[in-house]
Amino acid sequence: MPHVLALPTPFPVGPVNVYLFEGDELTLVDTGTQTSRTMESLRQQLATRGFQVCDIRRIIVTHTHLDHCGLTAQIVAESGARVFTHRNNAEWLTEFPQTWAADAPFLDRLALQNGIPSALRDALSGLGNNLARYCQAVPVAGVLEEGDQLALNGATWRVLHTPGHSGGLVCLYQPEQQCLLSSDHLLKTISSNPFVELSTNGNRERRRSLVEYLASLRRIAELPVRLILPGHGEPITDDHRALIAQRLQSYQARADQIAQILVGGAQTAYQLIGAVFPNLKPADTLLAFSEVIGHLDLLGEQGRVIPQSRGELIYYRLN
């Protein structure tokens, strides 16, 4: 089993769990955010186990959210470690901050189409520019694909591509020990938010993140698992199938809530944000937007809601 290192982040989610595997190649799964506080914590926790940053030979990035990958470049600069990640993440890492900047027009256009006011769009753009300081570009030595096998501390772990929370998110599964490194795919007390995100198929289309996520959850429910090591919070040792069933039920309940709101007539996603999250802080708009858009996608998948264009705006109505 790996060592768990809980590293501080500057984000409301709190510490991120990264995992250290001893063996022929000292391997770190995820790295934390690019801050001096995070790096110092990493140094201290490595030292208590007899290691230094320069001893890390391999890094596996589960997905490209800043709390999971931001420190990667600094670790590589100090250790020469090789970086491996899913192909959907590779360009994002190697071409950061270009890929970060390229997402901004997409998000702004999507926000405009869904009724988010210009002042709030400008605030979100400023927030995005500020967040870019928590990461930097890093070379990727190799890509991970569904079904690939990794030798980690004498055991063979299987790569599972589980898109949803992020399009390139991978979990690692050890079948003999029935252990799953779930990253942010499944957390004990937090429902993962499938983020609004561009697809990686070159068509500059928006992923149906929540629809993908629910399919990935159902897939994990089919695995025999006794221990789940998540990206945040405590390990999951209870029945993971019961937890997943609970999450699936809660997502459907949110979709039903949105459908009920639409009984009163068609609305933009921004109008729905106000109805679903009446006391929302402006800084949480993107999270709420991802959640509402995702549930509208789910309702569309179920044939219950259809989008309608009215000028430059998109409205959603019951089918």
C-alpha positions as CSV (number, residue, x, y, z in Angstrom):
1,M,0.0,0.0,0.0
2,P,1.2,3.5,-0.7
3,H,2.0,6.2,1.9
4,V,-0.6,9.0,1.9
5,L,0.7,12.5,2.1
6,A,-1.9,15.2,2.8
7,L,-0.7,18.4,1.3
8,P,-2.2,21.9,1.9
9,T,-3.9,23.8,-0.9
10,P,-5.1,27.4,-1.1
11,F,-8.6,26.2,-2.1
12,P,-11.8,25.7,-0.1
13,V,-11.6,21.9,-0.7
14,G,-8.7,21.8,1.8
15,P,-5.8,19.4,1.7
16,V,-5.2,17.1,-1.3
17,N,-4.1,13.5,-0.8
18,V,-1.1,12.4,-2.9
19,Y,0.3,8.9,-2.8
20,L,3.9,7.7,-2.5
21,F,4.9,4.3,-3.7
22,E,8.3,2.9,-2.6
23,G,10.1,0.4,-4.8
24,D,12.6,0.4,-7.6
25,E,11.1,3.7,-8.8
26,L,9.9,6.0,-6.1
27,T,6.6,7.1,-7.5
28,L,4.3,10.0,-6.6
29,V,0.7,9.9,-7.6
30,D,-0.4,13.5,-8.0
31,T,1.7,16.4,-6.6
32,G,-0.5,19.2,-5.1
33,T,-0.6,22.9,-5.9
34,Q,2.3,25.0,-6.9
35,T,2.9,27.0,-3.7
36,S,5.9,27.3,-1.3
37,R,3.7,25.9,1.5
38,T,2.8,22.8,-0.5
39,M,6.4,22.2,-1.4
40,E,7.6,22.6,2.2
41,S,4.9,20.2,3.4
42,L,6.0,17.6,0.7
43,R,9.6,17.9,1.8
44,Q,8.8,17.4,5.4
45,Q,6.5,14.4,4.8
46,L,9.1,12.8,2.5
47,A,11.8,13.3,5.1
48,T,9.8,11.5,7.8
49,R,9.9,8.5,5.5
50,G,13.6,8.8,4.7
51,F,13.3,10.4,1.2
52,Q,14.0,13.7,-0.5
53,V,12.3,15.3,-3.5
54,C,15.3,14.5,-5.6
55,D,14.6,10.7,-5.0
56,I,11.3,10.8,-6.9
57,R,11.7,9.0,-10.2
58,R,8.2,8.9,-11.5
59,I,5.1,11.0,-11.2
60,I,1.6,9.9,-12.2
61,V,-0.9,12.8,-12.7
62,T,-4.5,11.6,-12.3
63,H,-6.0,14.7,-13.8
64,T,-5.2,18.3,-14.6
65,H,-6.9,20.2,-11.8
66,L,-4.4,22.6,-10.1
67,D,-4.7,20.9,-6.7
68,H,-3.5,17.6,-8.2
69,C,-0.9,18.6,-10.8
70,G,0.3,22.2,-10.0
71,L,3.6,21.3,-8.3
72,T,4.6,18.7,-10.9
73,A,7.0,21.0,-12.8
74,Q,8.9,22.0,-9.7
75,I,9.3,18.4,-8.6
76,V,10.6,17.4,-12.1
77,A,13.1,20.3,-12.1
78,E,14.5,19.1,-8.8
79,S,14.4,15.3,-9.3
80,G,14.3,14.6,-13.1
81,A,11.2,12.5,-12.5
82,R,9.3,11.2,-15.6
83,V,5.7,12.2,-15.8
84,F,2.9,9.9,-16.9
85,T,-0.8,10.8,-17.4
86,H,-3.7,10.1,-19.7
87,R,-3.4,11.3,-23.2
88,N,-6.3,13.8,-22.6
89,N,-4.1,15.5,-20.1
90,A,-0.8,15.5,-21.9
91,E,-1.2,18.6,-24.1
92,W,-2.7,20.5,-21.2
93,L,0.5,19.8,-19.1
94,T,3.1,20.2,-21.8
95,E,1.6,23.4,-23.3
96,F,0.5,25.1,-20.1
97,P,-0.2,28.1,-19.9
98,Q,-1.2,28.2,-23.6
99,T,-3.9,25.5,-23.1
100,W,-5.1,27.4,-20.0
101,A,-5.4,30.6,-22.0
102,A,-7.1,28.8,-25.0
103,D,-9.9,27.7,-22.7
104,A,-10.8,31.2,-21.7
105,P,-12.7,32.2,-24.9
106,F,-14.6,29.0,-24.9
107,L,-15.8,29.5,-21.3
108,D,-16.6,33.1,-21.9
109,R,-18.7,32.3,-25.0
110,L,-20.5,29.5,-23.1
111,A,-21.2,31.8,-20.2
112,L,-22.6,34.5,-22.6
113,Q,-24.8,31.9,-24.3
114,N,-26.2,30.8,-21.0
115,G,-27.1,34.2,-19.8
116,I,-24.3,35.0,-17.3
117,P,-24.0,38.9,-17.1
118,S,-20.9,40.6,-18.5
119,A,-19.7,41.9,-15.1
120,L,-19.7,38.3,-13.7
121,R,-18.0,37.0,-16.8
122,D,-15.3,39.5,-16.4
123,A,-14.9,38.5,-12.8
124,L,-14.7,34.8,-13.8
125,S,-12.0,35.7,-16.4
126,G,-10.0,37.5,-13.7
127,L,-10.3,34.5,-11.4
128,G,-9.0,32.2,-14.2
129,N,-6.0,34.5,-14.8
130,N,-5.2,34.5,-11.1
131,L,-5.4,30.7,-10.8
132,A,-2.9,30.2,-13.6
133,R,-0.1,31.0,-11.2
134,Y,-0.6,27.6,-9.4
135,C,0.9,25.6,-12.3
136,Q,3.5,25.6,-15.0
137,A,4.3,23.5,-18.1
138,V,6.1,20.2,-17.7
139,P,7.2,17.5,-20.2
140,V,5.2,14.3,-20.3
141,A,7.3,11.2,-20.7
142,G,4.5,8.8,-21.5
143,V,0.7,8.5,-21.8
144,L,-1.5,6.2,-19.9
145,E,-4.4,4.4,-21.5
146,E,-7.3,2.4,-20.3
147,G,-6.1,-1.1,-19.2
148,D,-2.4,-0.2,-19.0
149,Q,-0.6,-1.8,-16.1
150,L,1.8,-0.1,-13.7
151,A,4.3,-1.8,-11.4
152,L,4.1,0.0,-8.1
153,N,5.9,-1.3,-5.0
154,G,5.8,-4.9,-6.1
155,A,2.2,-5.0,-7.2
156,T,0.5,-4.5,-10.6
157,W,-2.1,-1.7,-10.8
158,R,-4.5,-1.3,-13.7
159,V,-5.2,2.1,-15.2
160,L,-9.0,2.9,-15.4
161,H,-10.0,5.9,-17.5
162,T,-13.0,7.4,-15.6
163,P,-14.0,10.7,-17.3
164,G,-16.5,13.0,-15.7
165,H,-15.0,15.2,-13.0
166,S,-12.3,15.8,-15.6
167,G,-12.1,14.4,-19.1
168,G,-8.7,12.8,-18.5
169,L,-9.1,11.5,-15.0
170,V,-7.7,8.1,-14.3
171,C,-8.1,5.8,-11.3
172,L,-5.6,3.0,-10.4
173,Y,-6.9,-0.4,-9.4
174,Q,-5.1,-3.3,-7.7
175,P,-7.4,-6.4,-8.2
176,E,-5.7,-8.8,-5.7
177,Q,-5.9,-6.3,-2.9
178,Q,-9.2,-4.9,-4.2
179,C,-7.8,-1.4,-3.7
180,L,-8.8,1.7,-5.8
181,L,-6.9,5.0,-6.0
182,S,-10.0,7.0,-6.9
183,S,-8.5,10.5,-7.1
184,D,-11.5,12.9,-7.3
185,H,-13.7,10.3,-9.0
186,L,-15.2,9.1,-5.7
187,L,-14.8,10.9,-2.4
188,K,-16.3,9.9,1.0
189,T,-18.2,13.0,2.0
190,I,-18.1,15.2,-1.2
191,S,-20.0,14.8,-4.4
192,S,-17.6,15.3,-7.2
193,N,-18.5,18.2,-9.5
194,P,-18.1,17.3,-13.2
195,F,-16.7,20.5,-14.6
196,V,-17.6,22.3,-17.8
197,E,-14.8,21.4,-20.1
198,L,-13.9,21.2,-23.8
199,S,-13.6,17.8,-25.4
200,T,-10.3,16.6,-26.6
201,N,-11.5,15.4,-30.0
202,G,-10.3,18.5,-31.8
203,N,-13.9,19.7,-32.5
204,R,-13.9,22.4,-29.7
205,E,-17.1,20.9,-28.3
206,R,-18.3,20.9,-24.7
207,R,-18.1,17.6,-23.0
208,R,-21.3,16.3,-21.4
209,S,-19.3,15.9,-18.2
210,L,-22.1,14.7,-15.8
211,V,-23.4,12.1,-18.3
212,E,-19.9,10.8,-18.6
213,Y,-19.3,10.9,-14.9
214,L,-22.4,8.8,-14.1
215,A,-21.4,6.2,-16.6
216,S,-17.9,6.1,-15.0
217,L,-19.5,5.8,-11.5
218,R,-21.6,2.8,-12.6
219,R,-18.5,1.2,-14.0
220,I,-16.6,1.5,-10.7
221,A,-19.7,0.1,-8.9
222,E,-19.1,-3.2,-10.8
223,L,-15.6,-3.7,-9.4
224,P,-14.8,-5.7,-6.3
225,V,-13.4,-3.0,-4.0
226,R,-12.5,-3.2,-0.3
227,L,-10.5,0.0,0.1
228,I,-10.7,3.3,-1.8
229,L,-7.9,5.9,-1.4
230,P,-9.4,9.2,-2.6
231,G,-8.0,12.5,-3.7
232,H,-9.4,14.3,-0.6
233,G,-10.6,13.2,2.8
234,E,-10.5,9.9,4.5
235,P,-10.3,6.4,2.9
236,I,-13.5,4.7,2.0
237,T,-13.9,1.3,3.7
238,D,-17.7,1.0,3.6
239,D,-19.7,-0.6,0.8
240,H,-18.7,1.5,-2.2
241,R,-21.7,0.3,-4.2
242,A,-24.0,1.8,-1.6
243,L,-22.2,5.1,-1.7
244,I,-22.3,5.2,-5.5
245,A,-26.1,4.3,-5.4
246,Q,-26.6,7.2,-3.0
247,R,-24.6,9.6,-5.3
248,L,-26.6,8.5,-8.3
249,Q,-29.8,9.1,-6.5
250,S,-28.7,12.6,-5.4
251,Y,-27.8,13.6,-9.0
252,Q,-31.1,12.4,-10.2
253,A,-32.9,14.3,-7.4
254,R,-31.1,17.5,-8.6
255,A,-32.1,16.9,-12.2
256,D,-35.7,16.4,-11.0
257,Q,-35.5,19.7,-9.1
258,I,-34.4,21.5,-12.2
259,A,-37.1,19.9,-14.3
260,Q,-39.7,21.0,-11.7
261,I,-38.4,24.6,-12.0
262,L,-38.8,24.4,-15.7
263,V,-42.5,23.6,-15.3
264,G,-42.9,27.4,-15.0
265,G,-41.4,28.0,-18.4
266,A,-38.1,28.0,-20.3
267,Q,-35.1,29.5,-18.5
268,T,-31.4,30.1,-19.2
269,A,-28.8,28.2,-17.2
270,Y,-28.0,31.4,-15.3
271,Q,-31.6,31.8,-14.3
272,L,-31.6,28.2,-13.1
273,I,-28.4,28.9,-11.1
274,G,-30.3,31.6,-9.2
275,A,-33.2,29.3,-8.5
276,V,-31.1,26.3,-7.4
277,F,-28.5,28.2,-5.5
278,P,-30.2,31.4,-4.2
279,N,-27.4,32.4,-1.8
280,L,-24.5,31.7,-4.2
281,K,-21.2,33.6,-3.7
282,P,-19.9,35.0,-7.0
283,A,-16.6,33.0,-6.7
284,D,-18.6,29.8,-6.8
285,T,-20.5,30.7,-10.0
286,L,-18.3,28.4,-12.2
287,L,-19.0,25.4,-9.9
288,A,-22.7,26.1,-9.9
289,F,-22.7,26.6,-13.7
290,S,-21.0,23.3,-14.2
291,E,-23.6,21.6,-12.0
292,V,-26.6,23.1,-13.7
293,I,-25.3,22.5,-17.2
294,G,-24.5,19.0,-16.3
295,H,-27.9,18.3,-15.0
296,L,-29.5,19.9,-18.0
297,D,-27.4,17.5,-20.1
298,L,-28.7,14.6,-18.0
299,L,-32.3,15.7,-18.5
300,G,-31.6,16.0,-22.2
301,E,-30.2,12.5,-22.2
302,Q,-33.4,11.3,-20.6
303,G,-35.5,13.2,-23.2
304,R,-37.1,15.5,-20.7
305,V,-35.5,18.9,-21.6
306,I,-34.4,20.4,-24.9
307,P,-32.4,23.6,-25.6
308,Q,-33.7,26.5,-27.7
309,S,-31.7,29.3,-29.2
310,R,-33.2,32.8,-28.8
311,G,-30.8,35.2,-30.4
312,E,-27.4,34.7,-28.7
313,L,-29.0,33.0,-25.7
314,I,-29.8,29.4,-25.0
315,Y,-33.0,28.6,-23.1
316,Y,-34.0,25.2,-21.8
317,R,-37.6,24.0,-21.7
318,L,-39.4,20.8,-20.9
319,N,-39.9,18.4,-23.8
